[in-house]
Amino acid sequence: MSEQITVSARAKIARHLHSYTPREETMSPDQWAKASEVAKLAILATDLPSVDSARAHMAALLKFLTAPTGWDELGAPQLSALLTEEAITSFAAQASPASRRVVASRLRRIARAVGAMNNVVRFPSNRHVTAKPRRDLLDATNCGLVVFAHVHAEVFGKPLTEGMVDGLATHIKSRRCATAPKNESGTVGGVSREVITAAPNLVPALEAVPERPTPTTRKTGKKQTSKSAQLQASRANRKALAKATAPIELAAAASIEDLDAEIRKHGHAYAPEPSRVSPELWERLRDLTLRLTAGYAPATTTQFTTVANAVVTFLAWVTQLPGRGGKIPAPEELVDEHLVEEYIEVLITHLDGGRSPETTRTRLRRAVRSLRATPAHITLPGRKLATPYSPAECARMCQFEAA
């Protein structure tokens, strides 16, 4: 069932993109003529679950391209070169605090689809059913929630929860309001929750479902850009393109001599267990292992040992890859982290002895990113709660703490 829904979603997205044209305030017709084919292929390659999601990702991509991010507008944009982590983070930082993370997440997803970023290995999740397949199944069965509860349990092997019922009721109400006939004044008659649920025991679970207001959009024409602004944007684009296509700059080699005295002494005496790495191989990997571990900046001797064990095991695995002939990896090979992702995928496939691939990847990423002169990942600031807190907010926090 989920595969059929996915195929159906792809077909709907393809039909939507075939006739898609952005508004002029988002991208001019001349820009769209050059970027349309590349943008449409990128959205299709992203494998999104719905048309709404594709439209949101397309809007983020077009706004990114029209900003000074490196596209010279002489031809089709090279997304594999422009969608770097630094460019995405800088662009997302210009958005409102509430949407920065969403914008960055959408652009990173497109970047992975077009090969601008490494495909992040996804760990197995306990969430087997998403909201989209559930809504699609409800639309396909075209039955009430009472009957659908039994259908859902048969298809997905789990009962409906209160949160699922809450979301499905909102979906049904929105769908019926969209197709309901209008009265003489042009308004749509309300759809009661009792009609939607058709069962008294489900009505209390739906009392908190908010009404979905109809958004009002205002059409505004795009202002004419002055020549000075065009020249300034062109210079900014050339600068951004040169920065995006430049090779990754390496930082100065980190040394354990910069660590605390106790950790430094422990580092000089560190040697992995022979069962992990042979003494002969350790002699060849020692300098790079200590450099990466020092770049991690461990705070204790125990953390130093834990990180060093993860690093030396990873480096030993790299030397044994086909075609390397036991060659030690250079920092230039490690800095883009693609070998880290391949190693984590191996750990997930051949998991042994309680080793946590999530924790291992976190340690290796931090160690490998110390090779960069500039940060590989910039954390976007989130919204902070305004103080002083109201009594209701304090009571809510106490409820979360008690839970």
Residue pairs with C-beta under 8 A, 6 or more apart in sequence:
1 133
1 137
1 155
2 133
5 132
5 133
5 136
5 137
6 49
8 136
9 48
9 49
9 50
9 51
9 132
10 44
10 47
12 50
12 51
13 43
13 44
13 48
13 50
13 51
13 54
14 44
16 51
16 54
16 55
17 40
17 43
17 44
17 54
17 58
20 40
20 55
20 58
21 32
22 32
22 58
22 59
22 62
24 221
24 222
25 220
25 221
25 222
26 59
26 62
26 63
26 66
27 35
27 62
27 65
27 66
28 222
30 73
31 65
31 66
31 73
32 62
34 73
34 75
34 76
34 77
35 62
35 65
35 71
35 76
35 77
37 76
38 76
38 77
38 79
39 58
39 61
39 62
39 65
42 61
42 79
42 110
42 113
42 114
43 54
43 57
43 58
43 61
43 110
45 113
45 114
46 54
46 57
46 109
46 110
46 113
47 113
48 54
48 57
49 130
49 132
50 132
56 106
57 106
57 109
57 110
60 103
60 106
60 107
60 110
61 106
61 107
61 110
63 91
64 82
64 83
64 87
64 88
64 91
64 107
65 71
65 77
65 82
67 91
67 94
68 233
68 236
68 237
68 239
68 240
69 82
69 87
69 90
69 91
69 237
69 240
69 244
70 81
70 82
70 87
70 237
70 238
70 240
70 241
70 243
70 244
71 77
71 82
71 237
71 241
72 234
72 237
72 238
72 241
73 237
79 110
79 111
79 114
79 116
80 114
80 115
80 116
81 116
81 241
81 244
81 245
82 116
82 240
82 241
82 244
83 107
83 110
83 111
83 114
83 116
83 117
84 111
84 116
84 244
85 108
85 117
85 376
85 377
85 378
86 243
86 244
86 374
86 378
87 240
87 243
87 244
88 104
88 107
88 108
88 111
89 104
89 377
89 378
89 380
91 103
91 107
92 100
92 101
92 103
92 104
92 107
92 380
93 100
93 380
95 103
97 381
97 382
97 383
98 383
100 380
100 381
101 380
101 382
104 380
108 117
111 117
112 118
112 119
112 120
118 336
118 337
118 338
118 341
119 341
120 341
121 341
121 344
121 345
121 348
121 357
121 361
123 348
123 357
123 358
124 348
128 156
128 157
128 158
129 156
129 158
131 164
131 167
134 152
134 156
134 164
134 167
134 168
135 167
135 168
135 171
137 148
137 151
137 152
137 155
138 148
138 168
138 171
138 172
139 175
141 147
141 148
141 151
143 151
144 196
144 197
144 198
144 199
145 160
145 165
145 168
145 169
145 172
145 196
145 197
145 198
145 199
145 202
146 197
146 198
146 199
146 202
148 160
148 168
149 159
149 160
152 158
152 159
152 160
152 164
153 159
153 160
160 168
162 205
165 202
165 205
165 206
166 205
166 206
166 208
166 209
169 193
169 196
169 197
169 206
169 209
170 209
170 210
170 212
172 196
173 191
173 193
173 196
173 209
173 212
174 212
176 191
176 196
177 188
177 191
180 188
180 189
180 191
181 188
181 189
182 188
183 189
193 203
193 206
193 207
193 209
194 200
194 203
196 206
197 203
197 206
225 233
248 332
248 335
248 336
248 372
249 372
249 373
249 374
250 331
250 332
250 335
250 371
250 372
250 373
251 370
251 371
251 372
251 373
253 291
254 291
254 292
254 294
254 295
254 370
255 290
255 291
255 294
256 263
256 264
256 267
256 268
256 290
256 293
256 294
257 264
258 294
259 267
259 294
259 297
259 298
259 304
262 301
263 298
263 299
263 300
263 301
263 304
266 301
266 304
266 305
267 290
267 293
267 294
267 304
267 308
270 290
270 304
270 305
270 308
271 279
271 282
272 282
272 308
272 309
272 312
272 313
276 309
276 312
276 313
276 316
277 285
277 312
277 313
277 316
281 316
281 319
282 312
284 328
285 312
285 315
285 316
285 319
285 328
288 315
288 328
288 329
288 331
289 308
289 311
289 312
289 315
290 308
292 311
292 367
292 368
292 370
292 371
293 304
293 307
293 308
293 311
293 367
294 370
295 367
295 369
295 370
295 371
296 307
296 311
296 363
296 366
296 367
296 370
297 370
298 304
298 306
298 307
306 363
307 363
307 367
310 360
310 363
310 364
310 367
311 363
311 364
311 367
314 339
314 340
314 343
314 360
314 364
315 328
315 329
317 343
317 346
318 324
318 329
318 333
318 339
318 343
319 326
319 327
319 328
319 329
320 326
329 339
331 371
333 339
334 340
334 368
334 371
335 368
335 371
335 372
337 365
337 368
337 369
337 376
340 361
340 364
340 365
340 368
341 361
343 364
344 357
344 360
344 361
344 364
347 355
347 357
347 360
348 357
351 357
369 375
369 376
369 377
385 393
389 397
